[in-house]
Amino acid sequence: MLNAISSLKGFDIQAKDGSLGTVSDFLFDDSTWKVRWLVVDTGRWLTGRKVLIHPSAVGYADYGLRALTVALTKTQVEDSPNIAQ
């Protein structure tokens, strides 16, 4: 089944140890059109912060629950790159 990448916007991100936030955007390589990063709004967990998560960390997409699992912990995400707002 084909899905537009934009359909993942707003999906909850589930880490190994809890919820991280939601997908807010994607960063693409402008020459290959590959997704290089998912931009995740951490919401109340890390107030006002958006972090970058590499697509290789993404596990399963549950379209029914609108959630993505990632092979990361909250500590790893907290230490991940911050996107300039």
C-alpha positions as CSV (number, residue, x, y, z in Angstrom):
1,M,0.0,0.0,0.0
2,L,1.3,3.5,-0.9
3,N,0.8,6.4,1.5
4,A,1.9,10.0,1.2
5,I,4.5,11.0,3.7
6,S,2.4,13.9,4.7
7,S,-0.1,11.4,6.1
8,L,2.3,10.8,9.0
9,K,2.1,14.4,10.2
10,G,0.5,14.5,13.6
11,F,1.3,10.8,14.4
12,D,2.4,10.2,18.0
13,I,5.9,9.0,18.5
14,Q,6.3,6.1,20.9
15,A,9.8,5.5,22.3
16,K,10.9,2.4,24.2
17,D,10.0,4.1,27.5
18,G,7.0,6.3,26.6
19,S,5.5,9.0,24.4
20,L,7.8,11.6,22.9
21,G,5.5,13.9,21.0
22,T,4.2,14.2,17.5
23,V,5.5,14.3,13.9
24,S,5.4,17.9,12.8
25,D,7.4,17.9,9.6
26,F,10.1,16.2,7.4
27,L,13.4,17.3,6.1
28,F,14.3,16.0,2.6
29,D,17.5,15.8,0.6
30,D,16.8,18.2,-2.2
31,S,18.8,16.1,-4.8
32,T,17.5,12.6,-4.0
33,W,14.1,13.5,-2.4
34,K,14.8,11.0,0.5
35,V,13.6,11.8,3.9
36,R,16.7,12.7,6.0
37,W,15.0,13.6,9.3
38,L,11.6,13.5,11.0
39,V,10.9,16.7,12.9
40,V,9.2,15.9,16.2
41,D,7.4,18.4,18.4
42,T,8.0,17.2,21.9
43,G,5.0,19.1,23.3
44,R,4.8,19.3,27.1
45,W,7.5,16.8,27.6
46,L,10.3,19.1,26.4
47,T,8.3,22.3,26.2
48,G,8.8,24.4,23.0
49,R,11.5,22.0,21.6
50,K,11.5,20.3,18.3
51,V,14.0,17.5,17.7
52,L,15.3,15.6,14.7
53,I,14.9,11.8,14.5
54,H,16.6,9.8,11.8
55,P,14.3,7.6,9.7
56,S,16.4,4.5,10.5
57,A,15.1,4.8,14.1
58,V,11.5,4.4,13.0
59,G,10.0,0.9,13.5
60,Y,6.3,0.4,13.0
61,A,3.6,2.8,11.7
62,D,0.2,2.1,13.2
63,Y,-2.2,3.9,11.0
64,G,-5.2,3.0,13.2
65,L,-3.7,4.5,16.3
66,R,-1.8,7.2,14.3
67,A,1.4,6.3,16.0
68,L,5.0,5.5,15.0
69,T,7.3,3.4,17.2
70,V,11.0,4.4,17.4
71,A,14.0,2.4,18.6
72,L,15.0,5.1,21.0
73,T,14.7,6.1,24.6
74,K,13.5,9.4,25.9
75,T,17.1,10.2,27.1
76,Q,18.4,9.6,23.5
77,V,15.8,11.9,22.1
78,E,16.5,14.5,24.7
79,D,20.1,14.4,23.6
80,S,19.2,14.5,19.9
81,P,19.7,17.5,17.7
82,N,17.4,20.5,18.3
83,I,15.9,22.1,15.2
84,A,16.1,25.9,15.0
85,Q,12.6,27.4,15.2
